Amino acid sequence: MTAFAPLPPFDHWPVHVADPRFGFVWYCDDATLVAHWACAHLTEDAVNAYQDVVDRALGRYADEIRRAGGLHIIQDFRRTTSHDSAARRTWQARMNRRKRDYIRGATAVVPNASPLFKMAVSGINMLAALNFGSSIDLIDDIETALRKHGVRAPRAPSLL
């Protein structure tokens, strides 16, 4: 197995998006996007590449996302421990460019993150609450996050 491979449970999921700059993304039932970050350090380039995938999902699945009341995003940061300040600023800027109702909620799995990285996630959580009326649920275990939101491996290929 190479370093650029998803961790369980994603190692048995059909690949929708695999990008060595950030990791893997799947579009699942109920307008849920699951991101499994494969990088230890979050960079501005990684954030932009990932946010481009989010933008594609918002465009291609717009009707389904609207019917669901927005996109629910699960971020698996098990491998990510740190970030650049430019990555945080870019993440916030990309979120701010979107319509207020694009997101209905988010979950971040951050078991191994540094206190600074957890603080950055908390800052983005505040932005989401103020600007989008949603919040980020912080969880230590990906299986718990997937169960909580009823997410299963996608069956069909994605258009991402």
For each residue, the residues with C-beta under 8 A, 3 or more apart:
1: 5
2: 5
3: 38
4: 18 20 38
5: 1 2 11 38
6: 10 11 13 23 24 36 38
7: 10 11 36 76 78 79
8: 11 12
9: 12 13 142 143 146 153
10: 6 7 13 24 26 34 36 76
11: 5 6 7 8
12: 8 9 153
13: 6 9 10 26 153 154
14: 153 154 155 157
15: 18 24
16: 24 25 26 27 154 157 158 160
17: 24 25 26 53 158 160
18: 4 15 23 24
19: 22 23 24 25 49 50 53
20: 4 38
21: 39 43 45 46 49 50
22: 19 35 37 38 39 42 46 47 49 50
23: 6 18 19 35 36 37 38 39 50 79
24: 6 10 15 16 17 18 19 35 36 38
25: 16 17 19 33 34 35 36 50 53 57 160
26: 10 13 16 17 33 34 153 154 158
27: 16 32 33 57 61 154 158 159 160
28: 32 33 34 151 152 153 154
29: 32 150 151 152 154
30: 68 72 149 150 151
31: 61 64 65 67 68 70 71 72 104
32: 27 28 29 71 72 73 74 149 151
33: 25 26 27 28 54 57 71 72 73 74
34: 10 25 26 28 73 74 76 146 151
35: 22 23 24 25 50 53 73 74 75 76
36: 6 7 10 23 24 25 76 78
37: 22 23 42 46 75 76 77 78 79 80
38: 3 4 5 6 20 22 23 24 79
39: 21 22 23 42 43 46 79 80
40: 79 80 81 82
41: 80 81 82 83 84
42: 22 37 39 46 47 80 82 83 84 87 117
43: 21 39 46 47 83 84 86 87
44: 47 48 84 86 87 89 90
45: 21 48 49
46: 21 22 37 39 42 43 49 50 87
47: 22 42 43 44 50 51 87 90 91 94
48: 44 45 51 52 90 94
49: 19 21 22 45 46 52 53
50: 19 21 22 23 25 35 46 47 53 54
51: 47 48 54 55 90 91 94
52: 48 49 55 56
53: 17 19 25 35 49 50 56 57 160
54: 33 50 51 57 58 71 73 94
55: 51 52 58 59
56: 52 53 59 60 160
57: 25 27 33 53 54 60 61 65 71 160
58: 54 55 61 62 65 71 98 102
59: 55 56 62
60: 56 57 159 160
61: 27 31 57 58 64 65 159
62: 58 59 65 66
63: 66 67
64: 31 61 67 68
65: 31 57 58 61 62 68 70 71 102
66: 62 63 69 70 101
67: 31 63 64
68: 30 31 64 65 71 72 104
69: 66 101 104
70: 31 65 66 101 102 103 104 105 134
71: 31 32 33 54 57 58 65 68 102 103 104
72: 30 31 32 33 68 103 104 105 106 107 149
73: 32 33 34 35 54 103 105 106 107
74: 32 33 34 35 106 107 109 142 145 146 149 151
75: 35 37 106 107 108 109
76: 7 10 34 35 36 37 109 142 145
77: 37 80 108 109 110 112 113 117 121
78: 7 36 37 109 111 112 142
79: 7 23 37 38 39 40 112
80: 37 39 40 41 42 77 83 110 112 113 117
81: 40 41 112 113 114 117
82: 40 41 42 113 114 116 117
83: 41 42 43 80 87 88 116 117 120
84: 41 42 43 44 87 88
85: 88 89
86: 43 44 89 90
87: 42 43 44 46 47 83 84 90 91
88: 83 84 85 91 92 120 123 124
89: 44 85 86 92 93
90: 44 47 48 51 86 87 93 94
91: 47 51 87 88 94 95 124
92: 88 89 95 96 123 124 127
93: 89 90 96 97
94: 47 48 51 54 90 91 97 98
95: 91 92 98 124 127 128 131 132
96: 92 93 127 131
97: 93 94
98: 58 94 95 102 103
99: 102
100: 131 132 133
101: 66 69 70 104 132
102: 58 65 70 71 98 99 132
103: 70 71 72 73 98 106 128 132 134
104: 31 68 69 70 71 72 101 134
105: 70 72 73 134 135 136 137
106: 72 73 74 75 103 128 134 135 136 137
107: 72 73 74 75 136 137 138 139 145 148 149
108: 75 77 121 125 136 137 138 139
109: 74 75 76 77 78 139 140 141 142 145
110: 77 80 113 117 118 121 138 139 140
111: 78 140 141
112: 77 78 79 80 81
113: 77 80 81 82 110 117 118 121
114: 81 82 117 118
115: 118 119
116: 82 83 119 120
117: 42 77 80 81 82 83 110 113 114 120 121
118: 110 113 114 115 121 122 138
119: 115 116 122 123
120: 83 88 116 117 123 124
121: 77 108 110 113 117 118 124 125 136 138
122: 118 119 125 126 138
123: 88 92 119 120 126 127
124: 88 91 92 95 120 121 127 128 136
125: 108 121 122 128 129 135 136 138
126: 122 123 129 130
127: 92 95 96 123 124 130 131 132
128: 95 103 106 124 125 131 132 134 135 136
129: 125 126 132 133 134 135
130: 126 127
131: 95 96 100 127 128
132: 95 100 101 102 103 127 128 129
133: 100 129
134: 70 103 104 105 106 128 129
135: 105 106 125 128 129
136: 105 106 107 108 121 124 125 128
137: 105 106 107 108 145 148
138: 107 108 110 118 121 122 125
139: 107 108 109 110 142 144 145 148
140: 109 110 111 144
141: 109 111 144 145
142: 9 74 76 78 109 139 145 146
143: 9 146 147
144: 139 140 141 147 148
145: 74 76 107 109 137 139 141 142 148 149 151
146: 9 34 74 142 143 149 151 152
147: 143 144 150 151
148: 107 137 139 144 145
149: 30 32 72 74 107 145 146
150: 29 30 147
151: 28 29 30 32 34 74 145 146 147
152: 28 29 146
153: 9 12 13 14 26 28
154: 13 14 16 26 27 28 29 158
155: 14
156:
157: 14 16
158: 16 17 26 27 154
159: 27 60 61
160: 16 17 25 27 53 56 57 60
